[in-house]
Each structure stands twice: as structure tokens, then as C-alpha cells.
Amino acid sequence: MDEQTILPDDADSAEVVDLLQVLRDRGHQPPTGRARLVSADGSASRPIPDGLHDILVKALEALASGYAVTIAPQHTTLTTQQAADMLGISRPTLTKLLEEGKIPHERPSSHRRIKLADVLRYQEQRRVERRQLLDQLTADSIALGLYDLTADESTEGDDNQA
């Protein structure tokens, strides 16, 4: 399977918005009302798994907002370079994280293998940690009185100095 990028198409934009609304409405239906995929001729239909439903909604939201969507199949086990690329870090930095036990890995031969789920879990953990640090910095800045002025007040002071 190759990577594929889907561009938003003005001709299909109304259909994308309509489909997005149908899939969003599905979330307001009782659990028995699962979304279904129906064949073009209507002769067959199958329920759409919740995970795939969520992916479709996210892809349609992006397309409806004018963004392109890329579908890239991933192996469930990654090389150190693939994992590093996914995390946006160097391979030596990833290797250090592996050696410190921050990301689980296997070493069936001379090469390390990392489970995609472990990389995604680490990525989410780091995202949460960064958000908590940012919230703490904001709280500290407020406590120190660094947020006393509004944007309008700070620009008024600039006008008075001119």
C-alpha cells in the first residue's frame, strides 16, 4: 500500500459537508444506531467500526476546512529511524530514550524494533506534559502579575510614549 493524499475538491465540497453532518449526527443516536457503509448498488451494507468512524469524521472535517488529507499505511513495528521521524527527533535521541526505558522496544536481532502503539503513547504523554508545563507557566505568570495589562491597555501606553 502506498501513501495517498486527497485534496479538497470544490465540486465535492457540498457532499463532504453533508456526509460530515451525517457522521456527526451518528454520535447523537443510541448505541444501536451505528453508521454503516453501503455498496454503490445498495445490495450490501456493513457497520463501520467506531475507530474508522472517528477517522472518517476527522478526514471530512479537514477536507471541509480546505485541508488536504494524507493516508499513509504504517507497520505496527517501526525501525528506530521511522520512530524518530514520527516523533520529530534524531535517531540518537530516540536511542537514548529507548536505553533509558522511556519507550519500550524489542531487540530480536542486532536492530531495535519499536511498536507503533508505544511510540504513539509516548507522543501523547509528551503532549500532556507540555500542556501541563504551559499551564503552570501561565499560572506562575499570572501570580507574578505579568498578566495585569490587557492588550488594549498595553498599546495605549505605547501611544502615550510617542
C-alpha positions as a Markdown table, in Angstrom:
| # | Residue | x | y | z |
|---|---|---|---|---|
| 1 | Met | 0.0 | 0.0 | 0.0 |
| 2 | Asp | 1.3 | 3.4 | -0.9 |
| 3 | Glu | 0.7 | 6.8 | 0.7 |
| 4 | Gln | -2.1 | 8.7 | -0.8 |
| 5 | Thr | -3.0 | 12.4 | -0.5 |
| 6 | Ile | -6.6 | 13.6 | -1.1 |
| 7 | Leu | -7.1 | 17.3 | -2.0 |
| 8 | Pro | -10.2 | 19.2 | -1.2 |
| 9 | Asp | -12.3 | 19.5 | -4.3 |
| 10 | Asp | -14.7 | 22.4 | -4.7 |
| 11 | Ala | -17.1 | 20.2 | -6.7 |
| 12 | Asp | -17.4 | 17.7 | -3.9 |
| 13 | Ser | -17.4 | 20.2 | -1.0 |
| 14 | Ala | -21.2 | 20.2 | -0.5 |
| 15 | Glu | -21.2 | 16.4 | -0.5 |
| 16 | Val | -18.3 | 16.3 | 2.0 |
| 17 | Val | -20.2 | 18.7 | 4.3 |
| 18 | Asp | -23.3 | 16.7 | 4.0 |
| 19 | Leu | -21.5 | 13.4 | 4.8 |
| 20 | Leu | -19.7 | 15.1 | 7.7 |
| 21 | Gln | -23.0 | 16.1 | 9.2 |
| 22 | Val | -24.5 | 12.6 | 8.8 |
| 23 | Leu | -21.4 | 11.1 | 10.6 |
| 24 | Arg | -21.5 | 13.8 | 13.3 |
| 25 | Asp | -25.2 | 13.1 | 13.9 |
| 26 | Arg | -24.4 | 9.4 | 14.4 |
| 27 | Gly | -22.8 | 10.4 | 17.7 |
| 28 | His | -26.2 | 11.6 | 18.9 |
| 29 | Gln | -28.0 | 8.3 | 18.1 |
| 30 | Pro | -28.5 | 5.4 | 20.6 |
| 31 | Pro | -25.7 | 2.8 | 20.6 |
| 32 | Thr | -27.7 | 0.6 | 18.3 |
| 33 | Gly | -27.6 | 3.2 | 15.5 |
| 34 | Arg | -24.1 | 2.5 | 14.2 |
| 35 | Ala | -23.0 | 4.1 | 11.0 |
| 36 | Arg | -23.0 | 1.8 | 8.0 |
| 37 | Leu | -21.1 | 1.5 | 4.8 |
| 38 | Val | -23.4 | 0.7 | 1.9 |
| 39 | Ser | -22.3 | -0.6 | -1.5 |
| 40 | Ala | -23.0 | 1.6 | -4.6 |
| 41 | Asp | -25.9 | -0.5 | -5.7 |
| 42 | Gly | -27.3 | -0.7 | -2.2 |
| 43 | Ser | -27.2 | -4.5 | -2.1 |
| 44 | Ala | -24.8 | -4.9 | 0.8 |
| 45 | Ser | -24.1 | -2.9 | 3.9 |
| 46 | Arg | -21.8 | -3.3 | 6.9 |
| 47 | Pro | -21.4 | -1.4 | 10.2 |
| 48 | Ile | -18.5 | 1.0 | 10.3 |
| 49 | Pro | -16.3 | 0.3 | 13.4 |
| 50 | Asp | -16.1 | 3.2 | 15.9 |
| 51 | Gly | -12.4 | 3.8 | 15.2 |
| 52 | Leu | -12.9 | 4.0 | 11.5 |
| 53 | His | -15.9 | 6.3 | 12.0 |
| 54 | Asp | -13.7 | 8.7 | 14.0 |
| 55 | Ile | -11.1 | 8.6 | 11.3 |
| 56 | Leu | -13.7 | 9.4 | 8.6 |
| 57 | Val | -15.0 | 12.3 | 10.7 |
| 58 | Lys | -11.5 | 13.8 | 11.1 |
| 59 | Ala | -10.7 | 13.4 | 7.4 |
| 60 | Leu | -14.0 | 15.0 | 6.4 |
| 61 | Glu | -13.5 | 17.9 | 8.8 |
| 62 | Ala | -10.1 | 18.6 | 7.3 |
| 63 | Leu | -11.4 | 18.4 | 3.8 |
| 64 | Ala | -14.4 | 20.6 | 4.6 |
| 65 | Ser | -11.9 | 23.2 | 6.0 |
| 66 | Gly | -9.9 | 23.1 | 2.8 |
| 67 | Tyr | -7.1 | 21.0 | 4.0 |
| 68 | Ala | -5.6 | 18.0 | 2.2 |
| 69 | Val | -5.7 | 14.6 | 3.9 |
| 70 | Thr | -2.9 | 12.1 | 3.6 |
| 71 | Ile | -3.5 | 8.4 | 4.2 |
| 72 | Ala | -0.2 | 6.6 | 5.0 |
| 73 | Pro | -0.3 | 2.9 | 6.0 |
| 74 | Gln | 2.1 | 2.2 | 8.9 |
| 75 | His | 3.6 | -1.0 | 10.0 |
| 76 | Thr | 2.8 | -1.8 | 13.6 |
| 77 | Thr | 6.5 | -2.3 | 14.3 |
| 78 | Leu | 8.9 | 0.5 | 13.4 |
| 79 | Thr | 12.6 | 0.9 | 13.0 |
| 80 | Thr | 14.5 | 3.4 | 15.1 |
| 81 | Gln | 14.7 | 5.8 | 12.2 |
| 82 | Gln | 10.9 | 5.5 | 11.5 |
| 83 | Ala | 10.1 | 6.1 | 15.1 |
| 84 | Ala | 12.5 | 9.1 | 15.3 |
| 85 | Asp | 10.9 | 10.6 | 12.2 |
| 86 | Met | 7.5 | 10.2 | 13.7 |
| 87 | Leu | 8.5 | 11.9 | 16.9 |
| 88 | Gly | 10.4 | 14.6 | 15.1 |
| 89 | Ile | 13.7 | 13.8 | 16.9 |
| 90 | Ser | 17.1 | 12.5 | 15.8 |
| 91 | Arg | 17.8 | 8.7 | 15.8 |
| 92 | Pro | 20.5 | 9.1 | 18.5 |
| 93 | Thr | 18.0 | 11.0 | 20.7 |
| 94 | Leu | 15.4 | 8.2 | 20.2 |
| 95 | Thr | 18.1 | 5.6 | 21.0 |
| 96 | Lys | 18.8 | 7.4 | 24.3 |
| 97 | Leu | 15.1 | 7.3 | 25.1 |
| 98 | Leu | 15.0 | 3.6 | 24.4 |
| 99 | Glu | 18.0 | 2.9 | 26.6 |
| 100 | Glu | 16.5 | 5.0 | 29.4 |
| 101 | Gly | 13.4 | 2.8 | 29.2 |
| 102 | Lys | 11.1 | 5.8 | 28.3 |
| 103 | Ile | 9.8 | 3.9 | 25.3 |
| 104 | Pro | 9.6 | 0.1 | 25.3 |
| 105 | His | 11.3 | -1.8 | 22.5 |
| 106 | Glu | 12.4 | -5.2 | 21.4 |
| 107 | Arg | 15.8 | -6.3 | 20.1 |
| 108 | Pro | 15.2 | -9.6 | 18.3 |
| 109 | Ser | 18.5 | -9.3 | 16.4 |
| 110 | Ser | 21.1 | -6.5 | 16.3 |
| 111 | His | 18.4 | -4.0 | 15.4 |
| 112 | Arg | 15.8 | -2.5 | 17.7 |
| 113 | Arg | 12.1 | -2.6 | 16.9 |
| 114 | Ile | 9.6 | -0.3 | 18.5 |
| 115 | Lys | 5.8 | -0.9 | 18.5 |
| 116 | Leu | 3.8 | 1.9 | 16.8 |
| 117 | Ala | 1.4 | 1.9 | 19.8 |
| 118 | Asp | 4.3 | 2.6 | 22.2 |
| 119 | Val | 5.5 | 5.5 | 20.0 |
| 120 | Leu | 2.0 | 7.0 | 19.9 |
| 121 | Arg | 1.6 | 6.5 | 23.7 |
| 122 | Tyr | 5.0 | 8.3 | 24.3 |
| 123 | Gln | 4.0 | 11.1 | 21.9 |
| 124 | Glu | 0.7 | 11.6 | 23.7 |
| 125 | Gln | 2.4 | 11.5 | 27.1 |
| 126 | Arg | 4.8 | 14.2 | 26.0 |
| 127 | Arg | 1.9 | 16.3 | 24.6 |
| 128 | Val | 0.1 | 16.1 | 28.0 |
| 129 | Glu | 3.4 | 17.0 | 29.9 |
| 130 | Arg | 4.0 | 20.0 | 27.6 |
| 131 | Arg | 0.4 | 21.2 | 28.1 |
| 132 | Gln | 0.7 | 20.9 | 31.9 |
| 133 | Leu | 4.0 | 22.8 | 31.9 |
| 134 | Leu | 2.5 | 25.6 | 29.8 |
| 135 | Asp | -0.5 | 25.8 | 32.1 |
| 136 | Gln | 1.9 | 26.0 | 35.1 |
| 137 | Leu | 4.0 | 28.8 | 33.4 |
| 138 | Thr | 0.8 | 30.7 | 32.7 |
| 139 | Ala | -0.4 | 30.3 | 36.3 |
| 140 | Asp | 3.0 | 31.5 | 37.6 |
| 141 | Ser | 3.0 | 34.5 | 35.2 |
| 142 | Ile | -0.5 | 35.5 | 36.5 |
| 143 | Ala | 0.7 | 35.0 | 40.1 |
| 144 | Leu | 3.7 | 37.3 | 39.5 |
| 145 | Gly | 1.4 | 40.0 | 38.0 |
| 146 | Leu | 2.7 | 39.7 | 34.5 |
| 147 | Tyr | -0.8 | 39.5 | 33.0 |
| 148 | Asp | -2.2 | 42.6 | 34.7 |
| 149 | Leu | -2.5 | 44.6 | 31.5 |
| 150 | Thr | -4.9 | 43.8 | 28.7 |
| 151 | Ala | -3.8 | 44.1 | 25.1 |
| 152 | Asp | -5.7 | 47.4 | 24.8 |
| 153 | Glu | -4.0 | 48.8 | 27.9 |
| 154 | Ser | -0.6 | 47.9 | 26.8 |
| 155 | Thr | -1.0 | 49.5 | 23.4 |
| 156 | Glu | -2.4 | 52.7 | 25.0 |
| 157 | Gly | 0.8 | 53.0 | 27.0 |
| 158 | Asp | 2.8 | 52.8 | 23.7 |
| 159 | Asp | 0.7 | 55.7 | 22.2 |
| 160 | Asn | 1.3 | 57.9 | 25.3 |
| 161 | Gln | 5.1 | 57.5 | 24.9 |
| 162 | Ala | 5.1 | 58.6 | 21.3 |
